[in-house]
Each structure stands twice: as structure tokens, then as C-alpha cells.
């Protein structure tokens, strides 16, 4: 509760981006199934730019 | 440039979403929130949803851009603008 409040206040003071991965840092590796049960890894995209788009829930307007 | 979507939905839910929307890119099913946690899109493995965050990862594997928006339209618009700039 108190930690949440402190974290909310810090976020307001420092800006939302403090919670994101830093620009210039190494993107964390991942290995996860896609909607066709194909394993997708970050390493598959090495040598290309990749847009990683987090969305809240399938079949909603976004 | 490649695009992947990430949500905490099951393979079945994302398959239905992908079929309905005909997305020309894969949707990752991060059911255990490992990707979400690694990319700070959620705080715990029990979070129901990831935040609307978009990362652009360079060909060298480094984060080029990190964008958070509060609504879906804003996410697309902000990303579009930053990729064109």
C-alpha cells in the first residue's frame, strides 16, 4: 500500500518512462508460442528491426 | 522491419483474434508473463493485462524506442509518428 503510493508518486515526479526499459539497453531474450503454436524467439529477428507491441487483450478494440 | 504483438492471452484466444483481424504478423501468447515482466509491461506474474507499451528493437538487439500510451489509438499514432520521423 505504502510502496504503491511511493511508486505512484515517483512515477508522477520522474515521468512514466522511468518504468520502461532504457533506450540503448539490450532487449531481453524471449521464447514464447505464437497464435499458431510456433515458437518465436527474439534471436529470430536479429539483424532486423523489430516492433514489439504489447496489447491488453485479444478481441478487444485495444 | 518485423512486428510482433504480445498479450497474456492463450493460443486459442490469440488465434481467434488473429483470424478475425487478419493481422499480417504473429501474436505472442505470453501466458506466464515472462515477456511482460522482462519488458516491464507488467509488475507481477499475476497481472491480468500488460500495459500498452511498444518497443522498437534495433537490428543490433538494443532498445531503440520505448513508448507507452494510455489508449489504443494513441499507441498506433505515436508509433507511426516516431517511425516516420
Backbone of each chain as nested JSON, in Angstrom:
{
  "chains": [
    {"id": "A", "residues": [
      {"number": 1, "name": "UNK", "atoms": {"N": [0.846, -1.202, 0.0], "CA": [0.0, 0.0, 0.0], "C": [0.883, 1.255, 0.0]}},
      {"number": 2, "name": "UNK", "atoms": {"N": [1.755, 1.341, 1.009], "CA": [2.659, 2.49, 1.096], "C": [3.623, 2.479, -0.096]}},
      {"number": 3, "name": "UNK", "atoms": {"N": [4.104, 1.266, -0.441], "CA": [5.029, 1.155, -1.573], "C": [4.345, 1.591, -2.864]}},
      {"number": 4, "name": "UNK", "atoms": {"N": [3.074, 1.208, -2.993], "CA": [2.321, 1.599, -4.19], "C": [2.225, 3.112, -4.294]}},
      {"number": 5, "name": "UNK", "atoms": {"N": [1.968, 3.73, -3.141], "CA": [1.818, 5.18, -3.111], "C": [3.148, 5.839, -3.494]}},
      {"number": 6, "name": "UNK", "atoms": {"N": [4.215, 5.329, -2.907], "CA": [5.551, 5.885, -3.204], "C": [5.863, 5.712, -4.691]}},
      {"number": 7, "name": "UNK", "atoms": {"N": [5.56, 4.513, -5.194], "CA": [5.836, 4.233, -6.603], "C": [5.02, 5.144, -7.515]}},
      {"number": 8, "name": "UNK", "atoms": {"N": [3.739, 5.378, -7.154], "CA": [2.892, 6.274, -7.949], "C": [3.452, 7.689, -7.928]}},
      {"number": 9, "name": "UNK", "atoms": {"N": [3.867, 8.134, -6.742], "CA": [4.403, 9.49, -6.628], "C": [5.696, 9.631, -7.43]}},
      {"number": 10, "name": "UNK", "atoms": {"N": [6.567, 8.626, -7.325], "CA": [7.836, 8.663, -8.068], "C": [7.584, 8.743, -9.565]}},
      {"number": 11, "name": "UNK", "atoms": {"N": [6.602, 7.957, -9.991], "CA": [6.26, 7.928, -11.41], "C": [5.808, 9.309, -11.88]}},
      {"number": 12, "name": "UNK", "atoms": {"N": [4.982, 9.962, -11.028], "CA": [4.482, 11.289, -11.401], "C": [5.628, 12.288, -11.463]}},
      {"number": 13, "name": "UNK", "atoms": {"N": [6.55, 12.159, -10.515], "CA": [7.651, 13.118, -10.442], "C": [8.658, 12.871, -11.564]}},
      {"number": 14, "name": "UNK", "atoms": {"N": [8.979, 11.606, -11.778], "CA": [10.05, 11.279, -12.73], "C": [9.554, 11.053, -14.151]}},
      {"number": 15, "name": "UNK", "atoms": {"N": [8.258, 10.887, -14.302], "CA": [7.708, 10.633, -15.636], "C": [7.507, 9.148, -15.863]}},
      {"number": 16, "name": "UNK", "atoms": {"N": [6.56, 8.818, -16.74], "CA": [6.152, 7.422, -16.949], "C": [7.29, 6.562, -17.497]}},
      {"number": 17, "name": "UNK", "atoms": {"N": [8.179, 7.173, -18.279], "CA": [9.185, 6.36, -18.965], "C": [10.201, 5.697, -18.042]}},
      {"number": 18, "name": "UNK", "atoms": {"N": [10.228, 6.148, -16.785], "CA": [11.153, 5.535, -15.835], "C": [10.809, 4.051, -15.672]}},
      {"number": 19, "name": "UNK", "atoms": {"N": [9.576, 3.686, -15.993], "CA": [9.157, 2.3, -15.802], "C": [9.473, 1.42, -17.004]}},
      {"number": 20, "name": "UNK", "atoms": {"N": [9.945, 1.997, -18.077], "CA": [10.209, 1.201, -19.284], "C": [11.688, 0.824, -19.364]}},
      {"number": 21, "name": "UNK", "atoms": {"N": [12.004, -0.097, -20.228], "CA": [13.409, -0.431, -20.465], "C": [14.099, 0.768, -21.109]}},
      {"number": 22, "name": "UNK", "atoms": {"N": [15.338, 0.986, -20.727], "CA": [16.061, 2.158, -21.213], "C": [16.441, 2.006, -22.683]}},
      {"number": 23, "name": "UNK", "atoms": {"N": [16.315, 3.117, -23.396], "CA": [16.787, 3.156, -24.782], "C": [18.291, 2.908, -24.772]}},
      {"number": 24, "name": "UNK", "atoms": {"N": [18.764, 2.044, -25.656], "CA": [20.185, 1.707, -25.716], "C": [20.54, 0.444, -24.953]}},
      {"number": 25, "name": "UNK", "atoms": {"N": [19.609, -0.016, -24.081], "CA": [19.894, -1.251, -23.338], "C": [19.595, -2.464, -24.222]}},
      {"number": 26, "name": "UNK", "atoms": {"N": [20.15, -3.598, -23.84], "CA": [19.952, -4.817, -24.622], "C": [18.543, -5.353, -24.4]}},
      {"number": 27, "name": "UNK", "atoms": {"N": [17.838, -5.635, -25.475], "CA": [16.483, -6.178, -25.365], "C": [16.551, -7.585, -24.761]}},
      {"number": 28, "name": "UNK", "atoms": {"N": [15.741, -7.857, -23.732], "CA": [15.783, -9.187, -23.11], "C": [15.356, -10.289, -24.085]}},
      {"number": 29, "name": "UNK", "atoms": {"N": [16.058, -11.413, -24.026], "CA": [15.701, -12.552, -24.876], "C": [14.333, -13.083, -24.467]}},
      {"number": 30, "name": "UNK", "atoms": {"N": [13.599, -13.619, -25.43], "CA": [12.342, -14.292, -25.099], "C": [12.159, -15.488, -26.006]}},
      {"number": 31, "name": "UNK", "atoms": {"N": [11.312, -16.384, -25.571], "CA": [10.986, -17.575, -26.346], "C": [9.574, -17.947, -25.941]}},
      {"number": 32, "name": "UNK", "atoms": {"N": [8.642, -17.807, -26.86], "CA": [7.235, -17.945, -26.491], "C": [6.424, -18.399, -27.706]}},
      {"number": 33, "name": "UNK", "atoms": {"N": [5.311, -19.054, -27.462], "CA": [4.469, -19.544, -28.566], "C": [3.646, -18.409, -29.162]}},
      {"number": 34, "name": "UNK", "atoms": {"N": [3.443, -18.456, -30.479], "CA": [2.511, -17.511, -31.084], "C": [1.141, -18.171, -31.238]}},
      {"number": 35, "name": "UNK", "atoms": {"N": [0.242, -17.476, -31.926], "CA": [-1.151, -17.953, -32.013], "C": [-1.285, -19.229, -32.836]}},
      {"number": 36, "name": "UNK", "atoms": {"N": [-0.214, -19.597, -33.559], "CA": [-0.238, -20.846, -34.33], "C": [0.642, -21.903, -33.666]}},
      {"number": 37, "name": "UNK", "atoms": {"N": [0.976, -21.677, -32.393], "CA": [1.837, -22.578, -31.613], "C": [3.245, -22.698, -32.186]}},
      {"number": 38, "name": "UNK", "atoms": {"N": [3.673, -21.683, -32.921], "CA": [5.055, -21.618, -33.41], "C": [5.896, -20.922, -32.341]}},
      {"number": 39, "name": "UNK", "atoms": {"N": [7.07, -21.471, -32.024], "CA": [7.948, -20.83, -31.044], "C": [8.61, -19.619, -31.692]}},
      {"number": 40, "name": "UNK", "atoms": {"N": [8.463, -18.474, -31.066], "CA": [9.081, -17.234, -31.562], "C": [10.108, -16.77, -30.551]}},
      {"number": 41, "name": "UNK", "atoms": {"N": [11.311, -16.468, -31.058], "CA": [12.409, -16.029, -30.193], "C": [12.908, -14.682, -30.663]}},
      {"number": 42, "name": "UNK", "atoms": {"N": [13.405, -13.898, -29.717], "CA": [13.991, -12.615, -30.103], "C": [15.125, -12.843, -31.096]}},
      {"number": 43, "name": "UNK", "atoms": {"N": [15.891, -13.906, -30.869], "CA": [17.056, -14.189, -31.721], "C": [16.658, -14.366, -33.191]}},
      {"number": 44, "name": "UNK", "atoms": {"N": [15.397, -14.772, -33.442], "CA": [14.926, -14.947, -34.822], "C": [14.956, -13.631, -35.602]}},
      {"number": 45, "name": "UNK", "atoms": {"N": [14.932, -12.516, -34.859], "CA": [14.79, -11.203, -35.504], "C": [16.103, -10.433, -35.555]}},
      {"number": 46, "name": "UNK", "atoms": {"N": [17.154, -11.062, -35.092], "CA": [18.467, -10.409, -35.109], "C": [18.802, -9.969, -36.535]}},
      {"number": 47, "name": "UNK", "atoms": {"N": [19.317, -8.734, -36.663], "CA": [19.661, -8.241, -37.993], "C": [18.527, -7.485, -38.663]}},
      {"number": 48, "name": "UNK", "atoms": {"N": [17.362, -7.455, -37.988], "CA": [16.216, -6.694, -38.489], "C": [15.671, -5.844, -37.351]}},
      {"number": 49, "name": "UNK", "atoms": {"N": [15.016, -4.758, -37.688], "CA": [14.322, -4.007, -36.641], "C": [13.049, -4.75, -36.288]}},
      {"number": 50, "name": "UNK", "atoms": {"N": [12.728, -4.725, -35.019], "CA": [11.521, -5.41, -34.56], "C": [10.669, -4.466, -33.728]}},
      {"number": 51, "name": "UNK", "atoms": {"N": [9.398, -4.407, -34.044], "CA": [8.448, -3.675, -33.203], "C": [7.743, -4.692, -32.314]}},
      {"number": 52, "name": "UNK", "atoms": {"N": [7.873, -4.519, -31.012], "CA": [7.246, -5.411, -30.033], "C": [6.07, -4.641, -29.444]}},
      {"number": 53, "name": "UNK", "atoms": {"N": [4.886, -5.08, -29.772], "CA": [3.668, -4.328, -29.433], "C": [2.873, -5.074, -28.359]}},
      {"number": 54, "name": "UNK", "atoms": {"N": [2.86, -4.546, -27.157], "CA": [2.063, -5.149, -26.081], "C": [0.65, -4.576, -26.146]}},
      {"number": 55, "name": "UNK", "atoms": {"N": [-0.338, -5.459, -26.185], "CA": [-1.738, -5.015, -26.171], "C": [-2.439, -5.731, -25.025]}},
      {"number": 56, "name": "UNK", "atoms": {"N": [-3.445, -5.079, -24.442], "CA": [-4.038, -5.619, -23.208], "C": [-4.753, -6.956, -23.375]}},
      {"number": 57, "name": "UNK", "atoms": {"N": [-5.546, -7.09, -24.417], "CA": [-6.335, -8.316, -24.506], "C": [-6.8, -8.575, -25.931]}},
      {"number": 58, "name": "UNK", "atoms": {"N": [-6.766, -9.858, -26.313], "CA": [-7.246, -10.25, -27.645], "C": [-8.73, -9.942, -27.789]}},
      {"number": 59, "name": "UNK", "atoms": {"N": [-9.121, -9.65, -29.032], "CA": [-10.532, -9.445, -29.374], "C": [-11.178, -8.302, -28.607]}},
      {"number": 60, "name": "UNK", "atoms": {"N": [-10.372, -7.274, -28.323], "CA": [-10.916, -6.02, -27.786], "C": [-10.412, -4.917, -28.708]}},
      {"number": 61, "name": "UNK", "atoms": {"N": [-11.043, -3.729, -28.647], "CA": [-10.608, -2.665, -29.556], "C": [-9.17, -2.221, -29.291]}},
      {"number": 62, "name": "UNK", "atoms": {"N": [-8.585, -2.679, -28.21], "CA": [-7.2, -2.325, -27.96], "C": [-7.063, -1.637, -26.619]}}
    ]},
    {"id": "B", "residues": [
      {"number": 1, "name": "UNK", "atoms": {"N": [11.586, -4.429, -41.519], "CA": [11.145, -4.36, -40.134], "C": [10.047, -5.398, -39.886]}},
      {"number": 2, "name": "UNK", "atoms": {"N": [10.13, -6.034, -38.733], "CA": [9.111, -7.019, -38.368], "C": [8.279, -6.473, -37.201]}},
      {"number": 3, "name": "UNK", "atoms": {"N": [7.099, -7.028, -37.06], "CA": [6.21, -6.647, -35.96], "C": [5.751, -7.918, -35.268]}},
      {"number": 4, "name": "UNK", "atoms": {"N": [5.722, -7.911, -33.946], "CA": [5.019, -8.958, -33.221], "C": [4.157, -8.31, -32.155]}},
      {"number": 5, "name": "UNK", "atoms": {"N": [2.955, -8.864, -31.972], "CA": [2.086, -8.438, -30.881], "C": [2.334, -9.35, -29.696]}},
      {"number": 6, "name": "UNK", "atoms": {"N": [2.136, -8.841, -28.497], "CA": [2.287, -9.662, -27.292], "C": [1.127, -9.383, -26.354]}},
      {"number": 7, "name": "UNK", "atoms": {"N": [0.471, -10.44, -25.905], "CA": [-0.531, -10.288, -24.846], "C": [-0.433, -11.5, -23.936]}},
      {"number": 8, "name": "UNK", "atoms": {"N": [-1.239, -11.494, -22.887], "CA": [-1.215, -12.613, -21.938], "C": [-2.281, -13.646, -22.297]}},
      {"number": 9, "name": "UNK", "atoms": {"N": [-2.86, -13.532, -23.47], "CA": [-3.927, -14.437, -23.877], "C": [-3.398, -15.823, -24.261]}},
      {"number": 10, "name": "UNK", "atoms": {"N": [-4.298, -16.786, -24.246], "CA": [-3.961, -18.151, -24.643], "C": [-3.772, -18.228, -26.156]}},
      {"number": 11, "name": "UNK", "atoms": {"N": [-3.175, -19.326, -26.601], "CA": [-3.018, -19.571, -28.037], "C": [-4.394, -19.517, -28.718]}},
      {"number": 12, "name": "UNK", "atoms": {"N": [-5.389, -20.124, -28.092], "CA": [-6.736, -20.164, -28.687], "C": [-7.317, -18.752, -28.846]}},
      {"number": 13, "name": "UNK", "atoms": {"N": [-7.203, -17.947, -27.787], "CA": [-7.766, -16.59, -27.848], "C": [-7.055, -15.758, -28.904]}},
      {"number": 14, "name": "UNK", "atoms": {"N": [-5.73, -15.87, -28.935], "CA": [-4.994, -15.067, -29.903], "C": [-5.198, -15.577, -31.328]}},
      {"number": 15, "name": "UNK", "atoms": {"N": [-5.423, -16.88, -31.458], "CA": [-5.694, -17.417, -32.798], "C": [-6.998, -16.816, -33.331]}},
      {"number": 16, "name": "UNK", "atoms": {"N": [-8.004, -16.783, -32.463], "CA": [-9.3, -16.216, -32.866], "C": [-9.147, -14.737, -33.214]}},
      {"number": 17, "name": "UNK", "atoms": {"N": [-8.358, -14.021, -32.4], "CA": [-8.13, -12.586, -32.629], "C": [-7.421, -12.378, -33.964]}},
      {"number": 18, "name": "UNK", "atoms": {"N": [-6.392, -13.18, -34.201], "CA": [-5.605, -13.058, -35.434], "C": [-6.472, -13.365, -36.659]}},
      {"number": 19, "name": "UNK", "atoms": {"N": [-7.362, -14.368, -36.525], "CA": [-8.205, -14.726, -37.667], "C": [-9.226, -13.64, -37.957]}},
      {"number": 20, "name": "UNK", "atoms": {"N": [-9.785, -13.067, -36.894], "CA": [-10.784, -12.008, -37.073], "C": [-10.169, -10.768, -37.702]}},
      {"number": 21, "name": "UNK", "atoms": {"N": [-8.976, -10.406, -37.217], "CA": [-8.368, -9.143, -37.648], "C": [-7.438, -9.303, -38.844]}},
      {"number": 22, "name": "UNK", "atoms": {"N": [-7.1, -10.545, -39.174], "CA": [-6.176, -10.828, -40.281], "C": [-4.862, -10.059, -40.133]}},
      {"number": 23, "name": "UNK", "atoms": {"N": [-4.314, -10.044, -38.924], "CA": [-3.034, -9.364, -38.701], "C": [-1.948, -10.033, -39.543]}},
      {"number": 24, "name": "UNK", "atoms": {"N": [-1.126, -9.238, -40.208], "CA": [-0.047, -9.833, -41.023], "C": [1.227, -10.086, -40.201]}},
      {"number": 25, "name": "UNK", "atoms": {"N": [1.071, -10.327, -38.902], "CA": [2.224, -10.578, -38.038], "C": [1.773, -11.491, -36.896]}},
      {"number": 26, "name": "UNK", "atoms": {"N": [2.722, -12.169, -36.252], "CA": [2.336, -13.104, -35.184], "C": [1.919, -12.414, -33.885]}},
      {"number": 27, "name": "UNK", "atoms": {"N": [1.103, -13.103, -33.134], "CA": [0.706, -12.639, -31.802], "C": [1.3, -13.614, -30.787]}},
      {"number": 28, "name": "UNK", "atoms": {"N": [2.137, -13.105, -29.917], "CA": [2.787, -13.968, -28.924], "C": [1.878, -14.152, -27.713]}},
      {"number": 29, "name": "UNK", "atoms": {"N": [1.837, -15.395, -27.218], "CA": [0.923, -15.749, -26.134], "C": [1.735, -15.881, -24.846]}},
      {"number": 30, "name": "UNK", "atoms": {"N": [1.91, -14.766, -24.186], "CA": [2.781, -14.706, -23.012], "C": [1.984, -15.082, -21.756]}},
      {"number": 31, "name": "UNK", "atoms": {"N": [1.494, -16.312, -21.746], "CA": [0.564, -16.714, -20.679], "C": [1.217, -16.698, -19.296]}},
      {"number": 32, "name": "UNK", "atoms": {"N": [2.52, -16.926, -19.219], "CA": [3.16, -16.883, -17.897], "C": [3.814, -15.523, -17.605]}},
      {"number": 33, "name": "UNK", "atoms": {"N": [3.573, -14.55, -18.468], "CA": [4.015, -13.155, -18.256], "C": [5.536, -12.983, -18.266]}},
      {"number": 34, "name": "UNK", "atoms": {"N": [6.262, -13.944, -18.786], "CA": [7.732, -13.819, -18.772], "C": [8.21, -12.66, -19.639]}},
      {"number": 35, "name": "UNK", "atoms": {"N": [7.605, -12.537, -20.825], "CA": [7.999, -11.438, -21.722], "C": [7.55, -10.11, -21.113]}},
      {"number": 36, "name": "UNK", "atoms": {"N": [6.331, -10.098, -20.608], "CA": [5.785, -8.887, -19.984], "C": [6.654, -8.402, -18.834]}},
      {"number": 37, "name": "UNK", "atoms": {"N": [7.081, -9.325, -18.004], "CA": [7.928, -8.945, -16.866], "C": [9.288, -8.449, -17.35]}},
      {"number": 38, "name": "UNK", "atoms": {"N": [9.88, -9.164, -18.303], "CA": [11.21, -8.788, -18.798], "C": [11.196, -7.406, -19.441]}},
      {"number": 39, "name": "UNK", "atoms": {"N": [10.066, -7.07, -20.073], "CA": [9.968, -5.79, -20.785], "C": [9.189, -4.741, -19.991]}},
      {"number": 40, "name": "UNK", "atoms": {"N": [8.959, -5.026, -18.716], "CA": [8.301, -4.066, -17.819], "C": [6.911, -3.66, -18.307]}},
      {"number": 41, "name": "UNK", "atoms": {"N": [6.234, -4.599, -18.95], "CA": [4.87, -4.319, -19.378], "C": [3.879, -4.696, -18.271]}},
      {"number": 42, "name": "UNK", "atoms": {"N": [4.37, -5.38, -17.242], "CA": [3.546, -5.685, -16.075], "C": [4.456, -5.738, -14.855]}},
      {"number": 43, "name": "UNK", "atoms": {"N": [3.82, -5.744, -13.693], "CA": [4.604, -5.7, -12.452], "C": [4.783, -7.088, -11.842]}},
      {"number": 44, "name": "UNK", "atoms": {"N": [3.78, -7.95, -11.995], "CA": [3.858, -9.286, -11.395], "C": [3.327, -10.319, -12.386]}},
      {"number": 45, "name": "UNK", "atoms": {"N": [3.616, -11.59, -12.074], "CA": [3.154, -12.685, -12.941], "C": [1.652, -12.913, -12.798]}},
      {"number": 46, "name": "UNK", "atoms": {"N": [1.01, -12.178, -11.878], "CA": [-0.441, -12.328, -11.705], "C": [-1.225, -11.208, -12.38]}},
      {"number": 47, "name": "UNK", "atoms": {"N": [-0.523, -10.251, -12.975], "CA": [-1.235, -9.142, -13.621], "C": [-2.143, -9.663, -14.73]}},
      {"number": 48, "name": "UNK", "atoms": {"N": [-3.325, -9.098, -14.811], "CA": [-4.296, -9.561, -15.804], "C": [-3.92, -9.133, -17.222]}},
      {"number": 49, "name": "UNK", "atoms": {"N": [-3.38, -7.919, -17.343], "CA": [-3.072, -7.385, -18.673], "C": [-1.709, -6.706, -18.684]}},
      {"number": 50, "name": "UNK", "atoms": {"N": [-1.043, -6.708, -19.846], "CA": [0.147, -5.86, -19.969], "C": [-0.268, -4.415, -20.227]}},
      {"number": 51, "name": "UNK", "atoms": {"N": [0.612, -3.482, -19.9], "CA": [0.358, -2.081, -20.252], "C": [0.574, -1.905, -21.754]}},
      {"number": 52, "name": "UNK", "atoms": {"N": [0.02, -0.845, -22.318], "CA": [0.181, -0.581, -23.759], "C": [1.544, 0.031, -24.01]}},
      {"number": 53, "name": "UNK", "atoms": {"N": [2.499, -0.839, -24.228], "CA": [3.877, -0.398, -24.438], "C": [4.332, -0.915, -25.792]}},
      {"number": 54, "name": "UNK", "atoms": {"N": [5.051, -0.1, -26.5], "CA": [5.629, -0.534, -27.763], "C": [7.135, -0.289, -27.706]}},
      {"number": 55, "name": "UNK", "atoms": {"N": [7.887, -1.302, -28.02], "CA": [9.335, -1.155, -28.116], "C": [9.742, -1.305, -29.571]}},
      {"number": 56, "name": "UNK", "atoms": {"N": [10.679, -0.48, -29.98], "CA": [11.336, -0.701, -31.264], "C": [12.736, -1.208, -30.916]}},
      {"number": 57, "name": "UNK", "atoms": {"N": [13.048, -2.409, -31.39], "CA": [14.342, -3.031, -31.108], "C": [15.174, -2.966, -32.383]}},
      {"number": 58, "name": "UNK", "atoms": {"N": [16.371, -2.462, -32.26], "CA": [17.242, -2.297, -33.422], "C": [17.774, -3.633, -33.925]}},
      {"number": 59, "name": "UNK", "atoms": {"N": [18.338, -3.606, -35.103], "CA": [18.911, -4.818, -35.701], "C": [20.027, -5.384, -34.827]}},
      {"number": 60, "name": "UNK", "atoms": {"N": [20.609, -4.529, -33.975], "CA": [21.685, -4.956, -33.075], "C": [21.159, -5.517, -31.753]}},
      {"number": 61, "name": "UNK", "atoms": {"N": [19.838, -5.594, -31.61], "CA": [19.262, -6.15, -30.389], "C": [19.144, -5.16, -29.24]}},
      {"number": 62, "name": "UNK", "atoms": {"N": [19.374, -3.889, -29.516], "CA": [19.244, -2.861, -28.464], "C": [17.907, -2.138, -28.611]}},
      {"number": 63, "name": "UNK", "atoms": {"N": [17.4, -1.675, -27.462], "CA": [16.153, -0.914, -27.47], "C": [16.392, 0.434, -28.156]}},
      {"number": 64, "name": "UNK", "atoms": {"N": [15.633, 0.695, -29.215], "CA": [15.759, 1.975, -29.932], "C": [14.738, 2.98, -29.435]}},
      {"number": 65, "name": "UNK", "atoms": {"N": [13.546, 2.473, -29.175], "CA": [12.486, 3.359, -28.684], "C": [11.61, 2.588, -27.714]}},
      {"number": 66, "name": "UNK", "atoms": {"N": [11.108, 3.296, -26.716], "CA": [10.174, 2.716, -25.749], "C": [9.034, 3.709, -25.594]}},
      {"number": 67, "name": "UNK", "atoms": {"N": [7.842, 3.273, -25.933], "CA": [6.7, 4.188, -25.973], "C": [5.566, 3.597, -25.144]}},
      {"number": 68, "name": "UNK", "atoms": {"N": [5.035, 4.384, -24.223], "CA": [3.846, 3.932, -23.502], "C": [2.708, 4.884, -23.782]}},
      {"number": 69, "name": "UNK", "atoms": {"N": [1.546, 4.322, -24.084], "CA": [0.378, 5.162, -24.316], "C": [-0.777, 4.638, -23.476]}},
      {"number": 70, "name": "UNK", "atoms": {"N": [-1.77, 5.488, -23.305], "CA": [-2.907, 5.13, -22.458], "C": [-4.078, 4.577, -23.26]}},
      {"number": 71, "name": "UNK", "atoms": {"N": [-4.072, 4.784, -24.553], "CA": [-5.182, 4.248, -25.337], "C": [-4.66, 3.692, -26.652]}},
      {"number": 72, "name": "UNK", "atoms": {"N": [-5.456, 2.845, -27.266], "CA": [-5.003, 2.115, -28.445], "C": [-4.695, 3.041, -29.619]}},
      {"number": 73, "name": "UNK", "atoms": {"N": [-5.566, 4.033, -29.835], "CA": [-5.355, 4.962, -30.948], "C": [-4.046, 5.702, -30.764]}},
      {"number": 74, "name": "UNK", "atoms": {"N": [-3.81, 6.139, -29.53], "CA": [-2.585, 6.875, -29.223], "C": [-1.355, 6.038, -29.491]}},
      {"number": 75, "name": "UNK", "atoms": {"N": [-1.435, 4.757, -29.21], "CA": [-0.297, 3.856, -29.394], "C": [0.098, 3.79, -30.87]}},
      {"number": 76, "name": "UNK", "atoms": {"N": [-0.892, 3.589, -31.72], "CA": [-0.613, 3.482, -33.153], "C": [-0.093, 4.806, -33.691]}},
      {"number": 77, "name": "UNK", "atoms": {"N": [-0.739, 5.886, -33.249], "CA": [-0.383, 7.201, -33.756], "C": [1.042, 7.583, -33.349]}},
      {"number": 78, "name": "UNK", "atoms": {"N": [1.345, 7.39, -32.071], "CA": [2.662, 7.752, -31.567], "C": [3.743, 6.942, -32.266]}},
      {"number": 79, "name": "UNK", "atoms": {"N": [3.482, 5.654, -32.433], "CA": [4.479, 4.799, -33.066], "C": [4.668, 5.205, -34.525]}},
      {"number": 80, "name": "UNK", "atoms": {"N": [3.557, 5.428, -35.204], "CA": [3.629, 5.821, -36.603], "C": [4.454, 7.08, -36.766]}},
      {"number": 81, "name": "UNK", "atoms": {"N": [4.174, 8.053, -35.916], "CA": [4.909, 9.315, -35.983], "C": [6.39, 9.102, -35.746]}},
      {"number": 82, "name": "UNK", "atoms": {"N": [6.72, 8.29, -34.725], "CA": [8.132, 8.153, -34.37], "C": [8.89, 7.326, -35.405]}},
      {"number": 83, "name": "UNK", "atoms": {"N": [8.221, 6.396, -36.063], "CA": [8.904, 5.595, -37.078], "C": [9.129, 6.4, -38.351]}},
      {"number": 84, "name": "UNK", "atoms": {"N": [8.248, 7.378, -38.57], "CA": [8.375, 8.183, -39.791], "C": [9.354, 9.334, -39.598]}},
      {"number": 85, "name": "UNK", "atoms": {"N": [9.613, 9.664, -38.33], "CA": [10.436, 10.857, -38.06], "C": [11.916, 10.58, -38.331]}}
    ]}
  ]
}
